[in-house]
């Protein structure tokens, strides 16, 4: 709100359960690729919180030295190889990583996260086809919020069912609750086990509710392109509340959950303050890390 982050920031509020659930079912350091709505993926991968905020504030300690911005977060040391602002572009990168894994004789699974808008790009279907043909272990994770910026699926997609269309390929297909981290974790674990056992790609379709505007920190229910859900629906689609409910059923107390919230809030405040105090990149950085 203070206009201190000079980068387009696409909030992941509402979609946190998807990367958390997927990555909790895969080995630490699994190679992953994502989109510009990547905050949850970066943090779930193990990307450092101070580095995260430094990049958003454009400061030198960020993973891209403040030059990449919110839409291009990466942390290769933690398995997050690349994220991109261009829709669909990291899908073939994940395909290449899976091809390399197979070439080396490994059985690791590569995961790529993308929105429902990316399935309208030819590269998605080309990558799915090649992965099915060559039996590559790519886990395609569709984070489906039903919108391409402001355009709903009914105005974009001509097939009856995305999962039915994908199921026509030789791959594993499943659909779950993108607001439920436990459900996502369990479905991912089962699919990854099948992929390792039999080879070939998997496709996870995970609907969720994008709680905020396409880019920026505000709610946008009054914009008119989608109705505001009821309070009950907002709570049902809140992945943090859903996870708290699971934890309470498992015997954890509200006091324990409150302590976790306080610990996280303190860590966020500390990391943000450190980022604001960090230096910007110097002029010499204009010529470094540039590919031609």
C-alpha positions as CSV (number, residue, x, y, z in Angstrom):
1,X,0.0,0.0,0.0
2,X,3.0,2.3,0.5
3,X,4.2,1.9,-3.1
4,X,7.6,0.8,-1.9
5,X,7.8,-2.3,-4.0
6,X,8.5,-1.2,-7.6
7,X,7.5,-4.6,-9.1
8,X,4.2,-6.0,-10.1
9,X,3.1,-8.2,-7.2
10,X,0.7,-11.1,-7.8
11,X,-0.6,-12.3,-4.5
12,X,-1.1,-16.0,-3.8
13,X,-3.7,-15.5,-1.1
14,X,-6.2,-18.4,-1.5
15,X,-3.8,-20.7,-3.3
16,X,-1.2,-21.4,-0.6
17,X,-2.3,-25.0,0.0
18,X,-1.3,-26.1,-3.5
19,X,2.5,-25.7,-3.4
20,X,2.5,-26.5,0.3
21,X,0.6,-29.7,-0.3
22,X,2.5,-30.8,-3.4
23,X,6.0,-30.1,-2.0
24,X,5.3,-31.7,1.3
25,X,4.7,-35.0,-0.6
26,X,7.9,-34.7,-2.7
27,X,11.5,-35.1,-1.6
28,X,13.3,-31.9,-0.4
29,X,15.0,-30.2,-3.3
30,X,12.7,-31.6,-6.0
31,X,13.1,-29.5,-9.2
32,X,10.1,-27.2,-9.5
33,X,9.0,-24.5,-12.0
34,X,6.3,-21.9,-11.6
35,X,4.5,-18.8,-12.7
36,X,4.5,-15.2,-11.7
37,X,2.1,-16.0,-8.8
38,X,5.0,-17.7,-7.1
39,X,5.3,-16.4,-3.5
40,X,3.9,-19.6,-1.9
41,X,6.0,-21.8,-4.1
42,X,9.2,-19.9,-3.3
43,X,8.6,-20.2,0.5
44,X,7.3,-23.7,0.4
45,X,10.4,-24.7,-1.5
46,X,12.5,-23.5,1.4
47,X,13.5,-20.1,-0.1
48,X,14.7,-17.8,2.6
49,X,12.2,-15.3,3.9
50,X,14.7,-12.4,4.1
51,X,15.8,-13.1,0.5
52,X,12.1,-13.1,-0.6
53,X,11.4,-9.7,0.8
54,X,14.7,-8.3,-0.5
55,X,13.7,-9.2,-4.0
56,X,10.3,-7.7,-3.7
57,X,11.9,-4.4,-2.4
58,X,14.4,-4.5,-5.2
59,X,17.4,-4.9,-2.9
60,X,20.8,-6.6,-3.5
61,X,20.3,-9.6,-1.1
62,X,17.4,-10.8,-3.2
63,X,17.9,-14.0,-5.2
64,X,17.9,-11.9,-8.4
65,X,19.9,-9.1,-6.7
66,X,16.7,-7.0,-6.8
67,X,16.6,-7.1,-10.6
68,X,14.2,-10.0,-11.1
69,X,11.3,-8.7,-9.0
70,X,8.3,-10.6,-7.7
71,X,7.4,-12.4,-11.0
72,X,10.8,-14.1,-11.4
73,X,11.6,-15.5,-8.0
74,X,13.9,-18.6,-8.0
75,X,16.0,-20.5,-5.5
76,X,17.9,-23.3,-7.3
77,X,19.6,-24.4,-4.1
78,X,16.1,-25.3,-2.9
79,X,14.9,-26.9,-6.1
80,X,12.9,-23.9,-7.5
81,X,14.6,-23.5,-10.8
82,X,12.6,-20.7,-12.5
83,X,9.3,-18.8,-12.4
84,X,8.2,-16.5,-15.2
85,X,5.8,-13.7,-16.0
86,X,5.1,-15.1,-19.4
87,X,2.2,-17.6,-19.3
88,X,3.2,-21.2,-20.0
89,X,6.9,-20.6,-20.6
90,X,8.2,-22.7,-17.7
91,X,6.3,-25.8,-18.8
92,X,8.8,-26.8,-21.5
93,X,11.6,-26.0,-19.0
94,X,10.2,-28.6,-16.6
95,X,9.8,-31.0,-19.5
96,X,13.5,-30.6,-20.3
97,X,14.5,-31.2,-16.6
98,X,12.4,-34.4,-16.6
99,X,14.1,-35.4,-19.9
100,X,17.5,-34.9,-18.3
101,X,16.4,-36.9,-15.3
102,X,15.4,-39.8,-17.5
103,X,18.5,-39.5,-19.6
104,X,20.6,-39.9,-16.5
105,X,18.6,-42.9,-15.4
106,X,17.0,-41.3,-12.4
107,X,13.4,-41.7,-11.3
108,X,12.9,-38.3,-9.7
109,X,9.7,-36.3,-10.4
110,X,9.8,-32.7,-11.7
111,X,6.9,-30.5,-10.8
112,X,5.6,-27.5,-12.8
113,X,2.9,-25.2,-11.5
114,X,0.7,-23.1,-13.8
115,X,-2.7,-21.5,-14.0
116,X,-5.7,-22.6,-16.0
117,X,-4.9,-19.9,-18.6
118,X,-1.7,-21.8,-19.4
119,X,-3.6,-24.8,-20.8
120,X,-4.8,-22.6,-23.6
121,X,-1.2,-22.3,-24.8
122,X,0.0,-24.8,-27.4
123,X,3.2,-25.4,-25.4
124,X,1.2,-27.1,-22.6
125,X,-0.3,-29.7,-25.0
126,X,3.0,-30.2,-26.8
127,X,4.8,-30.8,-23.5
128,X,2.1,-33.1,-22.3
129,X,2.2,-35.1,-25.5
130,X,6.0,-35.4,-25.5
131,X,6.0,-36.4,-21.8
132,X,3.4,-39.0,-22.4
133,X,5.2,-40.3,-25.5
134,X,8.6,-40.6,-23.8
135,X,7.2,-41.6,-20.4
136,X,8.8,-38.6,-18.6
137,X,8.0,-38.1,-14.9
138,X,6.6,-34.5,-15.1
139,X,4.0,-33.6,-12.6
140,X,1.8,-31.0,-14.2
141,X,0.0,-29.0,-11.5
142,X,-2.9,-26.8,-12.7
143,X,-3.7,-24.1,-10.1
144,X,-7.1,-23.4,-11.4
145,X,-8.7,-20.2,-10.1
146,X,-11.1,-20.1,-13.1
147,X,-9.8,-16.8,-14.4
148,X,-7.3,-15.6,-16.9
149,X,-6.8,-12.1,-15.3
150,X,-10.5,-11.3,-15.5
151,X,-11.8,-13.7,-18.1
152,X,-13.7,-16.8,-16.9
153,X,-13.2,-20.3,-18.3
154,X,-16.6,-20.3,-20.1
155,X,-15.3,-17.5,-22.4
156,X,-12.0,-19.2,-23.1
157,X,-12.1,-23.0,-23.2
158,X,-14.0,-25.0,-25.8
159,X,-13.7,-28.5,-24.3
160,X,-16.2,-30.0,-21.9
161,X,-13.7,-30.9,-19.2
162,X,-10.0,-30.2,-18.8
163,X,-9.4,-33.5,-16.9
164,X,-11.2,-35.5,-19.6
165,X,-9.2,-33.8,-22.3
166,X,-5.9,-34.5,-20.5
167,X,-7.0,-38.1,-19.7
168,X,-6.9,-38.9,-23.4
169,X,-3.1,-38.9,-23.1
170,X,-1.1,-41.7,-21.5
171,X,-0.8,-40.0,-18.1
172,X,-2.1,-40.1,-14.6
173,X,-4.9,-37.7,-13.9
174,X,-6.5,-36.6,-10.6
175,X,-8.5,-33.6,-9.3
176,X,-8.7,-32.4,-5.8
177,X,-9.5,-29.5,-3.5
178,X,-6.9,-26.7,-4.0
179,X,-7.9,-25.1,-0.7
180,X,-7.0,-28.3,1.4
181,X,-3.3,-28.8,1.9
182,X,-3.9,-32.3,3.3
183,X,-5.9,-33.4,0.3
184,X,-3.3,-32.0,-2.1
185,X,-0.5,-33.7,-0.2
186,X,-2.2,-37.1,-0.2
187,X,-3.2,-36.9,-3.9
188,X,0.4,-35.8,-4.8
189,X,1.9,-38.6,-2.8
190,X,-0.2,-41.2,-4.5
191,X,0.4,-39.8,-8.0
192,X,4.2,-39.5,-7.5
193,X,4.3,-43.1,-6.3
194,X,2.5,-44.3,-9.4
195,X,4.7,-42.1,-11.7
196,X,7.9,-43.6,-10.1
197,X,6.5,-47.1,-10.4
198,X,5.2,-47.0,-13.9
199,X,6.8,-44.0,-15.5
200,X,5.1,-41.2,-17.3
201,X,3.6,-37.9,-16.5
202,X,0.9,-36.9,-14.0
203,X,-1.7,-34.1,-14.1
204,X,-3.2,-32.6,-10.9
205,X,-6.2,-30.3,-11.3
206,X,-6.6,-28.2,-8.2
207,X,-9.3,-25.5,-8.2
208,X,-9.0,-22.6,-5.7
209,X,-10.3,-19.1,-5.1
210,X,-8.1,-16.2,-5.9
211,X,-8.9,-14.0,-2.9
212,X,-7.4,-10.7,-4.2
213,X,-7.2,-8.8,-7.5
214,X,-5.1,-10.2,-10.3
215,X,-2.1,-8.0,-9.4
216,X,-1.8,-6.0,-6.2
217,X,-3.0,-6.1,-2.6
218,X,-6.6,-5.2,-2.9
219,X,-9.9,-7.1,-3.0
220,X,-11.8,-6.4,-6.3
221,X,-15.3,-7.8,-5.8
222,X,-16.8,-4.5,-6.9
223,X,-15.0,-4.6,-10.2
224,X,-18.0,-6.6,-11.6
225,X,-16.3,-9.5,-13.4
226,X,-17.0,-12.0,-10.6
227,X,-19.5,-12.0,-7.7
228,X,-18.3,-11.8,-4.1
229,X,-18.7,-15.2,-2.5
230,X,-20.6,-15.6,0.7
231,X,-18.8,-15.4,4.0
232,X,-19.3,-19.2,4.3
233,X,-17.7,-19.8,0.9
234,X,-14.8,-17.5,1.7
235,X,-14.1,-19.4,4.8
236,X,-14.5,-22.7,3.0
237,X,-11.9,-21.6,0.4
238,X,-9.5,-20.2,3.0
239,X,-6.6,-22.8,3.0
240,X,-5.1,-21.5,6.3
241,X,-8.4,-21.9,8.1
242,X,-8.8,-25.4,6.5
243,X,-5.4,-26.4,7.7
244,X,-6.1,-25.1,11.2
245,X,-9.2,-27.2,11.3
246,X,-7.3,-30.3,10.3
247,X,-4.7,-29.6,13.0
248,X,-7.4,-29.2,15.6
249,X,-8.9,-32.5,14.7
250,X,-5.4,-34.0,15.2
251,X,-5.3,-32.7,18.7
252,X,-3.5,-29.4,18.4
253,X,-4.8,-26.5,20.5
254,X,-5.8,-23.0,19.5
255,X,-3.0,-21.7,21.7
256,X,-0.5,-23.8,19.7
257,X,-1.9,-22.3,16.4
258,X,-1.8,-18.8,17.8
259,X,1.9,-19.3,18.8
260,X,2.7,-20.3,15.2
261,X,0.9,-17.3,13.8
262,X,2.8,-15.0,16.2
263,X,6.1,-16.6,15.3
264,X,5.5,-16.2,11.6
265,X,4.3,-12.6,11.9
266,X,7.5,-11.8,13.8
267,X,9.7,-13.4,11.2
268,X,7.8,-11.5,8.4
269,X,8.3,-8.2,10.2
270,X,12.0,-8.9,10.8
271,X,12.6,-9.9,7.2
272,X,10.7,-7.0,5.7
273,X,12.6,-4.5,7.9
274,X,16.0,-6.1,7.0
275,X,15.0,-5.8,3.3
276,X,14.2,-2.1,3.5
277,X,17.5,-1.5,5.2
278,X,19.5,-3.4,2.6
279,X,21.2,-1.6,-0.3
280,X,20.0,-1.4,-3.9
281,X,22.2,-3.0,-6.6
282,X,24.9,-0.7,-7.9
283,X,25.3,0.5,-11.5
284,X,27.7,-2.3,-12.3
285,X,24.9,-4.8,-11.8
286,X,23.3,-3.5,-15.0
287,X,25.8,-5.7,-17.0
288,X,25.8,-8.8,-14.8
289,X,23.5,-11.9,-15.0
290,X,22.4,-10.9,-18.5
291,X,21.9,-13.5,-21.1
292,X,21.9,-12.7,-24.8
